[in-house]
Amino acid sequence: MPAAPSYRHSYRLFALVGLGLVVAVVVRGLLVPPSFGEQGHFRAAAVAEARAREPRHLGKARCATCHKKQAVLHEKDTHATVECENCHGAGREHVKSAGKVKLAVPRGAASCLACHQRLDARVSSFAQIDRAEHFRLVGVKDASTSCTTCHSPHEPLFLDRSLRESRLHPLIHRCRDCHAGPARDASLPRPANHPAIFECGYCHASIVKDFAARKHHRVGCTTCHLFIKESDYAGRIVRDADPRFCLLCHRGGSFRAEHAPPSVEWPKHREEMGGEPDQRCIDCHQDKIHLRPASATQPASAPSEKQP
Amino acid sequence: MGFVFPNEVNVTWTVMIVLYPYITGLVAGAFIVSSLFHVFGRNELRTVARFSLASAFVFLLFAPLPLLIHLGRPERALNIMVTPNFSSAMAGFGFIYSVYLLLVILEIWFVMRGEFIARAKGKGLIALLCRAILLGNLEENEATRAADHKLARFLAGLGIPLACLLHGYVGFLFGSLKANPWWSTPLMFVIFIFSAIVSGISVLIFHYNLVCRLNRWPIDQRCLRSLGRYLWGFMIIAVALELLEVMSIAYKQTHEWEILSELVGKRLFVSYVVLQFLVFSLVPFLLLAASTLLKLRDEVANTLSWIAATMLLGQVLLMRWNVVIGGQLMSKSFRGFTSYFPGLWEKEGLITAAVIFTLPFIILYVFHRIVPLFPLAAAETKE
């Protein structure tokens, strides 16, 4: 007579599974935080806890208490509105350990391009580049060249006066801010509610006309006279005449291609020409730019000796 | 690049999210093959029935790993089961995955109980482990085996809808994202299920061929030819569905087609049109057709199906890549594209992906050392 099947092992197994399910339900009950669901699908106590937590980011005023030199440069230049911790990471542990815990110092292009990669979706007044195109323009042959080779992140454009002390200027609306393609016939009628257009030449006609015949005529006005929007109506216009600004395009270096703009070694060039320590490129090369406007004077605070 | 919003420049669902549906698909496919034997009585698949069940198990163990590596705080992963938020598409995964894992473990327990008992009767650590797995009960006779087989058959039957649900669910994660025209189609669930079956059968053919050649075991010709026929049939359906989906959008010429045509015709031209369809679908289709329809020598037919299975493993991986990465390349503005290729040594890079994909094979080997997955082949060789 054949042996009867044994189900003992099956009972054990299913009892184990049942026990597992019961344990799972009990453990789940224990794991659900007490205040969960009180105000929605989250732990209500988490709000108070988050509020009581010590902030990890301390703000640039705290950084400035130790890093005075960088803070002065940073406040003066175009990154004035950028928090130090945006690039260097949260500073709490660094401060607590009195500098023993080091902060990140981003190298390479990726961290700069997070904000400055050219995107059609970014507002056109924001500084942005296509890396390959930018390198072609300034004659960089080594594609791995870091942004910081030319631009100091604390003082990226070497403005010759503080951003906040710069002149207020009406908002510049250019045709190409909204319209793609070649410039349209300016005589065409505009819609009644069309915003006002300010091309530089409307107010600065003589300078723009003169500029068109000089060496730098391919460079846009706002490349040097940086415009930084402050409201819907106005912004700051900054004149760049610091030698290091000119050197962004004209500095010699092994990473420069042959077709790069004419380059010099600085301050060797100034010394060879017998220039004073505070001598600026523009003092000798004004003719390469445009007529000297009547109002142009030395910057309010004459720049100290700056090394590129 | 065109008009890309700043938060779309970096692709956030990386190659890890490509690997997740890929490994899940291998589970579902391998399970379906084991069910063809256990439920539908396809006796010619007896040789690979255990192997396919064990494969489903080991791939299932590693299916969530890419997701955990992708997460910034993986230790919080279980929260989706402790406090599930059912308005989130991901909430169901933990439950479906757990139920399916439990079912596969139970089925393996009943199917391989005899082998575990044989090992448990020996001495040493493995015998001790086997006794623990068997919960201390080593009773066995013909009637008990028959009863176990019935239970295993019931579990396998229950597993088929669960396997479809698990992988259909992965398709649902993408298909339900209505903002993305490359993903948002109800056909996505079905495509994922069929491509899962294709990848599952492919990995079995690939692995069975490899194991037999390495061990000089005789290949079960009936089994392999049957697997080849199934693979041919399922790949035809899977590829046809993939083509139908894109053809349907192209024919309708809806506003999304303007961006999708550029995605297909330019950005994904190599990986989608050339590799996924022209090389890794058409060539295996012809190879499998030849090995199925022509009277070829066994060795030639085996080699053809082996090559076809290997290529189809690549085809399904390409399909996952083109779906997951392709869908993120285009901007939600429908007017621009970003780009992505994983680094080699990144946390979510190619080396990590390769290691994750290798781990199930290592565990499968360990499994085989405890309980032989090809007892018939090994016995035949000894004879």
Interface residues (C-beta under 8 A of the other chain):
Chain A: P2 A3 A4 P5 S6 Y7 R8 H9 S10 R12 L13 L16 V17 R28 L31 V32 F36 H41 Q117 R118 L119 D120 A121 R122
Chain B: M1 G2 F3 V4 F5 P6 V9 M81 V82 T83 N85 S87 L102 L106 W109 R113 L134 L135 G136 N137 E139 E140 N141 E142 A143 T144 A146 A147 D148 L151 S331 S333 R335 G336
